[in-house]
């Protein structure tokens, strides 16, 4: 499949959180192919180093930074090392299943840190340089899950709903400085992690509920993110953009 090339992305410094696997790895690969200077943050060392090696064989190696995004001081240190950022993609998250009975105060704090809090502090880290430049892009990752009220995800869905509110608030606050903030809400994307939750029958049931009868791949999500990060989307901010094959 032929994919769009955005000249405005060439040479831009991009940071993708959770870039070592799944959708994040698709985002890293897509930005590398645009000629961007790509940095990605993850705790998965083996997967991340393998991704960097694989992409280096195609002529452009992204830079992997190991960082636990639940550690706010580690976030600050990582971004200080990276330097001024043009585009931040807040992708990292974890959709571990849980019931309300299993929620403790400690688990609540952990899930919010894993799925929401780091996005605020990653944004805080990149905004000063973006303000100085008079431009910048932040793309946050939401989820279809809370819109559908999927089971066994109460804290994940709480965080993802909060991300949409955060996106609108940041877009309003940062717009006067030329910084755009958007949110991507994927449907069910075929990644190794997602596949472990579904039987073939369960997967077929999801596809049956979609308008388009095919599985969403990480490259499809990346195509939307590339557009939102590019100058072609210069007047897009403050809203959610869906890629769910018409499931919702």
C-alpha positions as CSV (number, residue, x, y, z in Angstrom):
1,X,0.0,0.0,0.0
2,X,1.3,3.4,-0.9
3,X,1.4,5.8,2.1
4,X,1.5,9.6,2.1
5,X,4.8,11.4,2.6
6,X,4.6,14.7,4.5
7,X,7.6,17.1,3.7
8,X,6.8,19.0,6.9
9,X,7.8,16.0,9.0
10,X,11.3,15.6,7.6
11,X,13.9,16.4,10.1
12,X,11.5,17.1,12.9
13,X,12.4,15.8,16.4
14,X,9.7,13.3,17.4
15,X,9.2,11.5,20.7
16,X,6.9,8.5,20.9
17,X,6.1,7.1,24.4
18,X,5.5,3.4,24.6
19,X,7.2,3.0,21.2
20,X,8.8,-0.4,21.7
21,X,5.9,-2.6,20.7
22,X,2.3,-2.7,19.3
23,X,0.9,0.6,18.0
24,X,3.9,2.5,19.4
25,X,6.3,0.5,17.2
26,X,4.1,1.2,14.2
27,X,4.3,4.9,15.0
28,X,8.1,4.8,15.4
29,X,8.5,3.1,12.0
30,X,6.1,5.5,10.3
31,X,7.9,8.6,11.5
32,X,11.3,7.1,10.6
33,X,10.1,6.6,7.1
34,X,9.1,10.3,7.0
35,X,12.7,11.3,7.6
36,X,12.1,12.5,11.1
37,X,14.5,12.3,14.0
38,X,12.7,9.8,16.1
39,X,13.2,9.1,19.8
40,X,11.1,6.6,21.7
41,X,10.6,5.8,25.3
42,X,9.7,2.5,26.8
43,X,10.5,0.0,29.6
44,X,10.7,-3.0,27.2
45,X,14.4,-3.2,26.5
46,X,14.6,-6.3,24.3
47,X,11.7,-5.3,22.1
48,X,12.8,-1.7,21.8
49,X,16.4,-2.6,20.9
50,X,15.2,-5.1,18.3
51,X,13.0,-2.4,16.7
52,X,15.8,0.1,16.6
53,X,18.1,-2.5,15.0
54,X,15.6,-3.5,12.4
55,X,14.9,0.1,11.3
56,X,18.6,0.9,11.2
57,X,18.9,-1.7,8.5
58,X,16.7,0.5,6.4
59,X,19.0,3.4,6.9
60,X,17.6,5.4,9.8
61,X,18.0,4.3,13.4
62,X,15.6,5.7,16.0
63,X,16.9,6.4,19.4
64,X,15.6,4.2,22.3
65,X,15.4,5.7,25.8
66,X,14.6,3.4,28.6
67,X,12.4,5.2,31.1
68,X,9.7,4.2,33.6
69,X,7.0,6.7,32.8
70,X,5.5,6.3,36.3
71,X,8.6,8.0,37.6
72,X,8.2,11.8,37.1
73,X,11.8,12.6,37.7
74,X,12.9,10.0,35.1
75,X,10.5,11.6,32.6
76,X,12.2,15.0,33.2
77,X,15.7,13.5,32.9
78,X,14.8,11.7,29.6
79,X,13.5,14.8,27.9
80,X,16.4,16.9,29.1
81,X,18.7,14.4,27.4
82,X,16.6,14.4,24.2
83,X,16.5,18.2,23.9
84,X,13.8,20.4,22.2
85,X,10.9,18.4,20.8
86,X,8.8,19.3,17.8
87,X,6.2,16.5,18.1
88,X,5.2,14.5,21.1
89,X,3.1,11.4,20.7
90,X,1.7,10.3,24.1
91,X,1.0,6.7,23.2
92,X,2.1,4.7,26.3
93,X,-0.6,2.8,28.3
94,X,-1.7,-0.5,29.6
95,X,-5.1,-2.1,29.4
96,X,-4.8,-4.8,32.1
97,X,-8.2,-6.2,32.9
98,X,-9.6,-5.8,36.4
99,X,-12.9,-5.7,38.2
100,X,-14.1,-3.1,40.8
101,X,-13.6,-5.7,43.6
102,X,-9.9,-5.9,42.7
103,X,-9.3,-2.2,42.9
104,X,-7.2,-1.0,45.9
105,X,-5.9,2.5,46.5
106,X,-2.5,1.4,45.4
107,X,-3.7,-0.2,42.2
108,X,-5.8,2.9,41.5
109,X,-2.7,5.1,41.8
110,X,-0.6,2.8,39.7
111,X,-3.1,2.5,36.8
112,X,-3.6,6.3,36.7
113,X,0.2,6.8,36.7
114,X,0.5,4.2,33.9
115,X,-2.3,5.5,31.7
116,X,-2.8,9.2,32.4
117,X,-0.4,11.0,34.7
118,X,2.7,10.6,32.5
119,X,1.0,12.3,29.6
120,X,0.7,15.5,31.6
121,X,4.4,15.5,32.7
122,X,5.6,14.6,29.2
123,X,3.7,17.5,27.8
124,X,5.0,19.7,30.6
125,X,8.6,18.7,29.6
126,X,8.2,19.6,25.9
127,X,6.1,22.8,26.1
128,X,8.8,25.3,27.1
129,X,10.8,24.7,23.9
130,X,7.6,24.6,21.8
131,X,6.6,28.0,23.2
132,X,10.0,29.3,22.4
133,X,9.7,28.0,18.8
134,X,6.2,29.3,18.4
135,X,4.9,25.9,17.3
136,X,4.6,22.3,18.3
137,X,2.4,19.3,18.2
138,X,1.1,17.0,21.0
139,X,-0.9,13.9,20.0
140,X,-2.5,12.0,22.9
141,X,-3.9,8.5,22.7
142,X,-7.4,7.9,23.9
143,X,-9.5,4.7,23.4
144,X,-12.8,3.5,22.1
145,X,-13.2,1.5,25.3
146,X,-14.9,4.0,27.6
147,X,-17.2,5.2,24.8
148,X,-18.4,1.6,24.5
149,X,-18.3,0.8,28.2
150,X,-16.3,-2.4,27.7
151,X,-16.1,-4.7,30.7
152,X,-13.3,-5.2,33.2
153,X,-11.5,-1.9,32.4
154,X,-12.9,0.6,34.9
155,X,-9.6,2.4,35.7
156,X,-8.3,2.2,32.2
157,X,-11.5,3.7,30.9
158,X,-11.4,6.4,33.6
159,X,-7.9,7.4,32.5
160,X,-8.8,7.4,28.8
161,X,-11.8,9.6,29.4
162,X,-9.6,11.9,31.3
163,X,-7.2,12.1,28.4
164,X,-9.9,13.5,26.1
165,X,-10.6,16.2,28.7
166,X,-6.9,16.9,29.1
167,X,-6.5,17.3,25.4
168,X,-9.2,20.0,25.2
169,X,-7.8,21.8,28.2
170,X,-4.2,21.8,26.8
171,X,-5.3,22.8,23.3
172,X,-7.0,25.9,24.8
173,X,-4.1,26.8,27.1
174,X,-1.4,26.2,24.5
175,X,-3.1,27.4,21.3
176,X,-2.0,31.0,21.6
177,X,1.6,29.8,21.5
178,X,1.0,27.9,18.2
179,X,0.9,24.5,19.8
180,X,-1.7,22.0,18.6
181,X,-3.0,19.2,20.9
182,X,-5.2,16.4,19.5
183,X,-6.3,13.0,20.6
184,X,-6.5,9.8,18.6
185,X,-9.1,7.2,19.6
186,X,-8.3,3.8,18.1
187,X,-10.8,1.0,17.9
188,X,-9.5,-2.6,18.3
189,X,-6.1,-2.7,16.7
190,X,-4.5,-6.0,15.8
191,X,-1.3,-6.2,17.9
192,X,0.2,-9.2,19.7
193,X,-1.0,-7.9,23.0
194,X,-4.6,-7.4,21.9
195,X,-4.7,-10.8,20.2
196,X,-4.1,-12.5,23.5
197,X,-7.5,-11.3,24.8
198,X,-9.5,-12.6,21.9
199,X,-10.5,-16.0,20.4
200,X,-11.0,-16.1,16.7
201,X,-14.8,-16.0,17.5
202,X,-14.3,-12.9,19.6
203,X,-12.3,-11.2,16.9
204,X,-14.9,-12.1,14.3
205,X,-17.6,-10.6,16.6
206,X,-15.7,-7.2,16.7
207,X,-15.3,-7.1,12.9
208,X,-19.0,-7.9,12.5
209,X,-19.8,-4.7,14.5
210,X,-17.6,-2.5,12.4
211,X,-18.8,-0.8,9.2
212,X,-15.6,-1.9,7.5
213,X,-15.1,-5.6,7.7
214,X,-11.3,-5.7,8.2
215,X,-8.9,-5.5,11.1
216,X,-7.2,-2.3,12.0
217,X,-3.4,-2.5,11.9
218,X,-0.8,-0.3,13.6
219,X,0.1,1.2,10.3
220,X,-3.5,2.5,9.8
221,X,-3.3,4.3,13.2
222,X,0.1,5.7,12.3
223,X,-1.3,7.1,9.1
224,X,-3.7,9.2,11.1
225,X,-1.1,10.3,13.5
226,X,1.3,11.4,10.7
227,X,-1.4,13.6,9.3
228,X,-2.2,15.2,12.7
229,X,1.5,15.8,13.3
230,X,2.1,17.4,9.9
231,X,1.6,20.9,8.8
232,X,-1.3,19.7,6.6
233,X,-3.3,19.5,9.9
234,X,-2.3,23.1,10.9
235,X,-5.8,24.0,12.0
236,X,-6.7,20.7,13.8
237,X,-6.6,21.0,17.6
238,X,-8.6,20.3,20.7
239,X,-10.6,17.3,19.4
240,X,-10.6,13.5,19.2
241,X,-10.0,11.8,15.8
242,X,-11.4,8.2,15.5
243,X,-9.9,5.3,13.7
244,X,-12.2,2.4,14.6
245,X,-13.5,1.1,11.2
246,X,-16.9,2.4,12.2
247,X,-17.2,0.3,15.3
248,X,-18.6,3.0,17.6
